[in-house]
Amino acid sequence: MKKIKHLPFILMASFLVLSMLACGLEDISLRGSSDLSATQTLDAVSTIAAATLQAMERSGDTEAAAEDETATVESPPVEEPPEATPSPTIEIIHITNPGDPASTSYYVIDSSTAAYASEHRSIADAFTINLLERPFAADGMIYQPYLDITRAELYISSPWVYLTIFLEDSPPPDSTAWYAMEVDLDMDGRGNVLVAAALPSDTTWTTDGVQVFKDGNFDVGGAHPMQNDSPPQVGDGYETVVFDQGLGDDPDAAWVRIAPEHPDRVQLGFKYTLLNSDDEFLWGAWTDEGVQEAGWFDYHDHFTQAEAGSPLTESSDYPLAAMDSMDNTCRWTYGFQPTDPLPGLCPLPTTPTPTPTTPPPVTIQGRVYDVMGPTGFSGVTVHLWKDSCGGSGHRTTSTSGSGWYSFADLEPGTYCVKVFHTDLPPRTYGWSNTIPGSGDADPTRTITLNTPGSIYNTAHFGFIEHIG
């Protein structure tokens, strides 16, 4: 009779299985289960063991094969996996960084929302034309003064371009905001270059958090640049990153810092070559702690007005929603004095630019309105004097139907602008001035414009009607 070479192992395995099942039967009975499953399991083990023996006998497992039973089967050597090669650390070596910008003749004045912060609103937002005044968090319309731009100054001294962004207050250290400059090189309304930087930690120039984007396929702004196109936008905005925190063709291409001695100002410094060293272009400043998507420019093409929300309390879309925590300026020129409107351009003086031998004039603009409306007062006389109220060079102008006025073709210098209560629309109990100042005195503004061609466009006068 043939010996079954694995018989001892089969018998031992069967014994172990039966032993475990015996223990299992006790557990089953403790749980109150039927013995049927245990009985079926024992029968199945017996059947499997018998079938295995029969199969081995048929296969000719003889005594000769049994002699191999004691042979040791050597396992193949286990190869140790190769040690992972650490990724090389890219060492960025900086050769040069920006210095300190000098005074500049190129700047933009932006509307401040500080006066309306307690009311959780602004008055200068124009969603449809991409002129935004939204320094509020959508949740609760909490004012964020570190996003509220009041002024932006541009200065170029090759090889560097400097932009200083003036804010209503210093950014908190934990701010995640972008501080950015958008440049339209061909002045068609579609931005070409976006330099954006995260808030730096101190007044030392750094490339940390600085990125430079370009639009290679000319689709920034969608179908109608600077105008609100119905979403979805089909373009990809600023789709190309040419500089990323020191990585790029030039590790020294773009920097950021908090302005020394001015914690409420953020400065960008970047190579003029990023703008192709163009001597004429349009530019504007941005703050953004909301969307922060370079590929979504222009932002208002990605949202309906209802989706974006509004900071204007008289709007049915108030308060802010998807487009919150941001501010931008109108665009201004570099290298030339504009005579014709351009996409996104700040308001122009009403008179032509003088010949180059005559310094360009300065302009003062503003609005006279009811702060509870805010409804603009039409036909109100606004007075202007040189140097001080009651001084020389007295001029007057009247407000438009929406309350706006403008004094153009002024020589650089200091001016006083005044509105008399008696010139306002009659009310039973009269008007009280709230902007600027407060009270029943006739409000005045003293404005100094020493730079030829500059525009001061926020000389507003706000009034509230006396009640009883």
C-alpha positions in Angstrom: 0.0 0.0 0.0 1.3 3.5 -0.9 2.3 5.9 1.9 0.7 9.2 1.8 3.6 11.6 2.5 1.5 14.5 3.9 -0.8 12.2 6.0 0.7 13.1 9.4 0.2 16.8 8.6 -3.3 16.2 7.5 -4.2 14.3 10.6 -2.6 16.9 12.8 -4.4 19.7 11.1 -7.7 17.8 11.4 -7.0 17.3 15.1 -6.3 21.1 15.6 -9.5 22.0 13.7 -11.6 19.7 15.7 -10.1 21.0 18.9 -10.9 24.6 18.0 -14.4 23.6 17.0 -14.8 22.0 20.3 -13.9 25.2 22.0 -16.2 27.0 19.6 -19.1 24.8 20.6 -18.8 25.9 24.1 -18.9 29.6 23.0 -21.9 28.9 20.7 -23.8 27.3 23.5 -23.0 30.3 25.8 -24.5 32.6 23.2 -27.7 30.5 23.0 -27.1 29.4 19.3 -28.1 26.1 17.7 -25.6 23.2 17.4 -26.5 22.8 13.8 -23.7 25.0 12.4 -21.1 23.2 14.5 -22.3 19.8 13.4 -22.2 20.9 9.7 -18.7 22.2 10.2 -17.4 18.9 11.6 -19.0 17.0 8.7 -17.4 19.4 6.2 -13.9 18.9 7.8 -14.2 15.1 7.6 -15.3 15.3 4.0 -12.4 17.6 3.0 -9.8 15.4 4.7 -11.1 12.3 3.0 -11.2 14.0 -0.4 -7.6 15.2 0.1 -6.3 11.7 0.9 -8.0 10.2 -2.2 -6.5 12.9 -4.4 -3.0 12.4 -3.2 -3.3 8.6 -3.6 -4.4 9.1 -7.2 -1.4 11.4 -7.9 1.1 8.6 -7.1 2.5 10.0 -4.0 4.8 7.1 -3.2 7.4 6.2 -0.6 10.1 7.6 -2.9 8.4 10.9 -2.9 8.0 10.7 0.9 11.8 10.6 1.2 11.8 14.2 0.0 9.6 15.1 2.9 12.6 16.0 5.1 14.3 18.1 2.4 14.7 21.7 3.3 13.4 24.1 0.7 15.5 27.2 0.7 13.7 30.5 0.3 15.2 32.9 -2.3 17.2 35.7 -0.6 15.1 38.7 0.2 16.6 41.8 -1.4 16.5 44.9 0.7 14.7 47.7 -1.0 17.1 50.5 -2.2 17.2 53.5 0.0 15.0 56.3 -1.3 17.0 59.1 -2.7 16.0 62.4 -1.1 14.7 65.1 -3.5 17.4 67.7 -4.0 16.8 71.0 -2.2 16.7 73.9 -4.5 18.9 76.6 -3.2 17.8 80.1 -4.3 20.7 82.5 -4.5 19.8 86.2 -4.6 22.2 88.6 -6.2 20.3 91.9 -5.9 17.1 93.3 -4.4 15.2 96.6 -4.7 16.2 99.7 -2.8 14.0 102.6 -1.7 11.6 104.3 -4.1 11.9 108.1 -4.6 8.9 110.5 -4.7 6.7 109.9 -7.7 4.4 111.9 -10.0 2.3 108.8 -10.8 -0.4 108.0 -8.2 -4.0 107.1 -7.8 -6.4 108.3 -5.0 -8.9 105.6 -4.1 -12.2 106.1 -2.2 -12.0 105.2 1.5 -14.7 103.3 3.3 -13.6 104.1 6.8 -16.3 106.7 7.3 -19.0 104.1 6.6 -17.4 101.2 8.5 -19.7 101.4 11.4 -22.6 101.2 9.0 -21.2 98.1 7.3 -21.3 99.6 3.8 -19.4 101.6 1.2 -20.6 104.0 -1.5 -18.1 103.6 -4.3 -18.5 100.1 -5.6 -19.3 99.6 -9.3 -19.5 95.9 -9.9 -20.5 96.1 -13.6 -17.3 98.1 -14.6 -14.9 96.2 -12.3 -14.3 99.1 -9.9 -14.6 97.5 -6.5 -14.8 98.8 -3.0 -15.4 95.7 -0.9 -13.1 95.8 2.2 -15.6 93.8 4.3 -15.9 90.1 5.3 -19.1 88.7 3.9 -19.9 87.2 7.2 -21.3 90.1 9.2 -19.9 92.8 6.9 -17.0 93.4 9.2 -14.8 96.2 8.0 -11.2 95.2 7.1 -9.2 98.5 7.0 -6.0 96.6 6.0 -7.7 95.9 2.6 -9.0 99.5 2.1 -6.8 101.3 -0.4 -6.6 105.0 -0.1 -3.7 105.7 -2.5 -1.2 103.9 -4.7 2.1 105.4 -5.9 4.1 104.2 -8.9 7.8 104.9 -9.3 10.2 103.4 -11.9 14.0 103.6 -11.8 15.4 101.0 -14.0 15.9 98.1 -13.4 13.2 98.4 -10.7 9.5 99.2 -10.7 8.1 100.2 -7.3 4.4 100.3 -6.2 3.4 101.5 -2.7 -0.1 100.7 -1.6 -1.5 103.0 1.1 -4.0 101.3 3.4 -6.4 102.6 6.1 -4.7 100.6 8.8 -1.8 98.2 9.3 -2.5 94.5 8.2 -2.6 92.0 11.1 0.2 89.5 11.2 -2.1 86.6 10.4 -3.6 88.2 7.3 -3.7 86.0 4.2 -4.3 88.9 1.8 -2.8 89.5 -1.6 -1.3 92.9 -2.3 -1.1 93.3 -6.1 -0.5 95.4 -9.2 -2.2 94.8 -12.5 -0.6 96.2 -15.7 -2.3 96.7 -19.1 0.6 97.0 -21.5 -1.4 97.5 -24.7 -4.1 99.5 -23.0 -7.0 97.5 -24.4 -8.7 96.8 -21.1 -7.2 93.3 -20.8 -4.5 93.1 -18.1 -1.2 91.5 -19.3 0.8 91.2 -16.0 -0.3 90.6 -12.4 2.3 90.9 -9.6 0.7 89.5 -6.4 2.3 89.1 -3.0 1.2 87.7 0.3 1.6 89.9 3.3 5.4 90.1 4.3 6.5 89.7 7.9 8.5 92.9 8.2 10.2 95.7 6.4 12.9 93.6 4.8 12.6 92.9 1.1 11.6 89.2 0.5 10.5 87.0 -2.4 8.5 84.8 -0.1 4.9 84.7 -1.2 5.5 86.7 -4.3 4.2 85.5 -7.7 4.1 87.0 -11.1 1.4 86.0 -13.6 1.1 86.7 -17.3 -1.8 86.3 -19.8 -0.3 84.6 -22.9 -3.6 84.1 -24.8 -5.1 87.6 -24.2 -8.4 86.5 -22.6 -8.3 88.4 -19.3 -11.6 90.1 -19.0 -13.7 87.7 -21.1 -15.6 88.9 -24.1 -15.9 92.5 -22.9 -12.8 93.6 -20.9 -13.7 95.7 -17.8 -17.4 95.0 -18.3 -19.4 92.3 -16.5 -19.9 89.3 -18.7 -22.5 86.7 -17.7 -20.8 83.7 -16.2 -19.4 81.2 -16.8 -16.2 82.8 -18.2 -14.6 80.7 -20.9 -11.1 82.2 -20.5 -8.3 81.2 -18.1 -7.2 84.7 -17.1 -3.6 85.0 -15.9 -2.7 81.4 -16.8 1.1 81.5 -16.7 3.2 81.8 -13.6 6.6 83.3 -14.6 7.9 83.8 -11.1 7.1 82.0 -7.9 8.9 82.9 -4.7 12.4 83.0 -6.3 11.8 80.3 -8.9 11.9 81.4 -12.5 14.3 82.7 -15.1 15.4 85.4 -12.6 15.4 84.6 -8.9 15.5 88.4 -8.1 12.5 89.3 -10.4 10.0 90.3 -7.7 9.9 91.3 -4.0 7.6 92.6 -1.3 8.0 94.4 2.1 6.1 96.5 4.6 7.2 100.1 4.0 9.8 101.2 6.6 8.3 103.4 9.2 4.8 103.0 7.6 3.2 99.7 8.8 0.0 100.7 6.9 1.8 100.6 3.5 2.9 97.6 1.5 5.5 97.9 -1.2 6.2 95.8 -4.3 9.5 95.9 -6.1 10.0 94.1 -9.4 12.1 94.1 -12.5 11.1 96.5 -15.3 11.8 93.7 -17.8 8.6 91.9 -16.6 6.8 94.8 -18.3 9.0 94.5 -21.3 10.5 97.9 -20.2 7.5 99.5 -21.9 7.5 103.3 -21.5 3.7 103.7 -21.6 1.0 101.5 -20.0 -2.0 101.5 -17.6 -1.8 100.2 -14.0 -3.9 99.8 -10.9 -3.6 98.4 -7.4 -5.4 95.5 -5.7 -6.0 94.0 -2.3 -7.6 90.6 -2.1 -8.3 88.2 0.8 -11.3 86.7 -0.8 -11.2 85.0 -4.3 -7.4 85.0 -4.8 -7.5 83.3 -8.2 -5.3 84.8 -10.9 -6.9 82.6 -13.5 -10.3 84.2 -12.7 -9.5 87.7 -13.7 -11.7 89.6 -14.2 -13.5 88.4 -11.1 -16.9 89.9 -11.9 -17.1 87.6 -15.0 -17.4 84.6 -12.7 -20.4 85.8 -10.7 -23.7 87.4 -11.2 -24.4 90.5 -9.2 -26.6 88.5 -6.9 -23.9 85.8 -6.3 -21.2 88.5 -5.7 -23.4 90.5 -3.4 -23.0 94.3 -2.9 -21.7 96.6 -0.2 -24.3 99.2 -1.1 -27.1 99.2 1.3 -29.6 100.5 -1.2 -28.9 97.5 -3.5 -31.2 94.5 -3.5 -28.0 92.4 -3.6 -26.7 93.7 -0.2 -24.7 92.3 1.7 -21.6 90.9 0.1 -21.4 87.2 -0.7 -18.9 85.5 -3.0 -16.9 88.6 -3.9 -15.9 90.0 -0.5 -12.6 91.1 1.2 -11.2 93.1 -1.7 -10.5 96.5 -3.1 -9.0 98.0 -6.3 -8.3 101.3 -7.8 -9.2 102.7 -11.1 -6.3 102.5 -13.7 -4.0 105.3 -14.4 -1.3 106.0 -17.0 2.5 105.7 -16.9 4.6 107.7 -19.4 1.9 109.9 -20.8 -1.0 112.2 -20.0 -4.3 110.7 -21.3 -6.6 112.8 -23.5 -9.2 110.1 -24.3 -11.0 107.6 -22.1 -9.4 104.2 -21.9 -10.8 101.0 -20.3 -10.9 101.3 -16.6 -9.2 104.7 -16.6 -9.7 107.1 -13.7 -11.9 110.2 -14.6 -10.2 112.7 -16.9 -10.0 116.4 -16.6 -12.6 118.1 -18.7 -10.0 120.3 -20.5 -7.3 119.1 -23.0 -3.8 118.4 -21.8 -1.6 121.5 -22.2 1.4 121.5 -24.4 4.5 119.9 -22.9 6.0 123.4 -22.1 3.2 124.0 -19.6 2.9 121.8 -16.5 -0.3 119.7 -16.7 -3.1 121.0 -14.5 -4.5 119.3 -11.4 -8.2 118.4 -10.8 -10.4 118.3 -7.8 -13.6 116.2 -7.9 -16.2 115.1 -5.5 -19.9 114.6 -4.7 -22.5 116.4 -2.6 -25.1 114.0 -1.3 -27.6 112.9 1.3 -25.8 110.2 3.4 -29.1 108.5 4.1 -29.8 108.0 0.4 -27.2 108.3 -0.7 -28.9 110.7 -3.1 -26.8 113.2 -4.9 -27.8 116.8 -4.7 -28.3 118.4 -8.2 -27.5 122.0 -8.9 -25.7 122.8 -5.6 -23.1 125.5 -5.9 -19.6 124.4 -4.8 -17.0 127.1 -4.0 -13.2 127.0 -4.4 -10.4 129.4 -3.4 -6.6 129.3 -3.8 -4.6 128.7 -0.6 -7.5 129.2 1.9 -11.2 129.8 2.1 -12.0 133.4 1.3 -8.6 133.8 -0.4 -7.8 134.5 -4.0 -8.9 132.8 -7.2 -12.5 132.3 -6.2 -14.3 129.9 -8.5 -17.7 128.1 -8.4 -19.3 125.2 -10.1 -22.6 123.3 -9.8 -23.2 119.7 -9.1 -24.6 117.4 -11.8 -27.8 115.4 -11.6 -26.1 112.8 -9.5 -24.4 115.3 -7.2 -20.9 115.2 -8.8 -18.8 118.3 -9.3 -15.3 119.0 -10.7 -12.7 121.8 -10.7 -10.3 121.2 -13.6 -7.4 123.1 -15.1 -6.0 124.1 -11.7 -2.4 125.0 -11.1 -0.6 122.8 -8.6 -1.0 124.1 -5.1 -3.3 124.2 -2.1 -7.1 124.9 -2.4 -10.1 125.2 -0.2 -13.4 123.8 -1.3 -16.6 124.8 0.6 -20.4 124.0 0.4 -22.9 126.3 2.1 -25.9 124.9 3.9 -28.1 127.6 2.3 -27.3 126.2 -1.1 -28.7 122.8 -0.3 -32.3 121.7 -1.2 -34.7 123.2 1.4 -35.8 121.1 4.3 -38.1 121.9 7.2 -35.4 121.5 9.9 -32.3 121.9 7.7 -29.2 119.9 7.1 -26.3 118.8 9.3 -22.9 118.0 7.8 -21.4 114.6 8.4 -18.7 114.3 5.8 -16.2 115.9 6.4 -16.6 116.6 10.1 -19.9 117.0 11.8 -22.3 119.8 12.7 -24.1 122.8 11.4 -21.1 124.8 10.2 -20.6 125.1 6.4 -18.1 122.2 5.7 -14.8 122.9 4.0 -11.9 120.8 2.6 -8.3 121.9 2.3 -6.6 120.0 -0.5 -2.9 120.2 -1.6 -1.9 119.0 -5.1 1.7 119.7 -5.8 2.2 117.2 -8.6 1.2 118.3 -12.1 -1.5 116.1 -13.7 -2.7 114.7 -10.4 -6.4 114.2 -9.6 -8.1 114.3 -6.2 -11.4 112.5 -6.8 -12.8 112.0 -3.3 -13.6 115.6 -2.1 -17.1 114.5 -1.0 -19.6 116.5 1.2 -22.2 114.4 3.0 -25.2 115.8 4.8 -28.0 114.4 7.0 -31.4 116.0 7.5 -32.3 117.2 11.0 -35.3 115.4 12.5 -37.7 117.5 14.6 
